[in-house]
Amino acid sequence: MTIKLGINGFGRIGRLVFRAGITHPDLEFVGINDLVPPENIAYLLKYDSTHGPFQGTVTATSEGIVVNGKLIPCTSIRNPEELPWGQLGAEYVVEATGLFTTFDTASKHLQAGAKRVVISAPTKEADPEKVPTLLVGVNHHLYNPQKHFIVSNASCTTNCLAPIAKVIHDN
């Protein structure tokens, strides 16, 4: 079953999510939202000074970017509530702007038609039941699909440190 993804924020993290997932047979990127035009999105994806050139074809159109022959619509909308996630069929949205990190702000993606939201930064939500912080290999077993519609994947530092700390703690 293919999972349809949208990305809000195509900076470093959004682009790395895209690069990591574009060749996965069970993932389909259906939309990208960023405040820069498709020409900038295509250029930044194609030429990465840290990770090297993108291994595939990337061009820009007025509607979005074409990656390996597939059009991925791009929008430049500030308010997540106005994003066309429902029209695009986005089931999951990666919130990678660093701006919408509470339940109330991230839930705007749900109101726009997404079914789930993964925040790529530490949540600023005070209630961990509303937006749990989950790390694969550490506490991902706490995920409850019946009640967790928005989750945080913590920070990059936490993702590096927590698995090691878990091994030390467990042993």
N, C-alpha and C positions, 0 to 999 in steps of 0.2 A: 504494500500500500504506500503510495507516494504522499509525503507530507509537504504541504504547500506553505512556503515561508515568505514573510515580508520582513524587510529590514528598515528600521527608522534610525537614521544616522549612519552615513557611509564614510565615517572617518576611519582611523586605524582599526578599531575593533570590528566595525561593520564590514569593512573590506576583508579582514581575516576570516570572519565567519563565512563570507561569500566564497573566498578562495578554498576554505576547508570543505565546504559543502557542495560546490558546483559539480564535482565529479561523482558524488554519491548517488547511486541509482534510485534511492528512496526519498530524495529531496528535490523539490522544485522551487526555485525562487520566482515569485509571481509579482513582486513589486519592491521598489527601493524608494525611500523618501529621504531627501536631503535638501538643504537650502541652496546648493550649487546646481548649475544646469547639467544636463546629461553629458555635455562635452567634457566638463571637469571630472565627473564621475568616471567616465570611460578612461580618461587619461590617468587618473590616480589608480584605477584598477590595473591598467595595462603596464604602468611603470612604477614599481615599488622599489624605493631606494634601499630598503632593508631586505625584502624577500625576493627581489629580482623581478624580471619581466613575467607577466601573466602567461601561463602555458595554454594558450588558446587565442581565439580571435575576439577582438572587442572593437566595436564601432559605436558611434553615437547617432541618434536620430532625434527629431523633435519630440517623439513620444517617450524615448528612454534610451537604453543601451541594448545592443545586439551582441550577445555572448555566444560564441560557437554556433551562430545561426539562429538563436532564439531571442526574440524581443522580450526584454524585461522592462515593463513600464516604470518610469521614474516621475515622481512628483516633488514639488517644493512647497509643502504645506506646513505651517508652523504649529497648528493645533491638531493633535493626533485624533481628536474626535471627528475631524473633517476628512480624514484619510479614507481612500476607497478600498479598505481591506476586504469588506464584504463583496464588493463588485469584482475584485481581483481573485477572490477565493482563498485569501490568506488564512490559514488555520492557526498558525503560530506567527507571532511577531517578535523579532529580536529588537528590543529597545536599547539602542546603542548610542543615544545622544548624551547620556549622563544627566539629562534634565528631568525625565519623568520616572522618578524612582520611588514614589509612594504608591499606595494602593489607589488613592483617588486620581492621581495623574496618570499612572500606567493603565488604569481601567478605561481610560478614554479610547485605547486601542480596541478594547472589547466592545465599547459602544459603537465603534466604527466597523464592527463586523468580525474581528479576529476572535478566535476561540480561546487562545492562550497567549500569555506574554512572558518572555524571558528577559529580565533586566540584566544587562551585561555589567552592571556596576553594583556596589553595595546599596542596599535599599535604605531609604531614610524613613521607612515606615516604622512606627513605634510598636505596632502589634505584629509579632512574628507569625501569628496564625494567619494574618491577612496576606503577608508577603514573606514566606519563609526563605531563608538563605540555604540553598542546597548545593553541595559539591559532590560530583561523581567520585565514588570511592571513599567518601568520608561519611556523608549522611543522606545520600540520595534515597535510601530506603524509607525515609520519612515522607517522601512525596505521596500525596493522596489526591488522585485525579478527580475525586468527587468534590473536593473543596479547594484545591490549590489551582486557581486559574492564572495567577500571577506569581512568578517566583524570581528570586534574585540568584545570580551565579556568583555573587560576592565580587571581590576585586581580583586583579591579576596576581597581586602579592599573596592574597589568601589562597588562591588556587595553587600557587607554588608551594606555600608553606604548610597548608593544612594536611595534605596526604602524608608528608613526612612526620608532622606532629602526631597524626593518628597512629602511625606505626610505633613511634616512641611511646605514646600513651598506652597502646594496647599491649606492649611488651615490657 
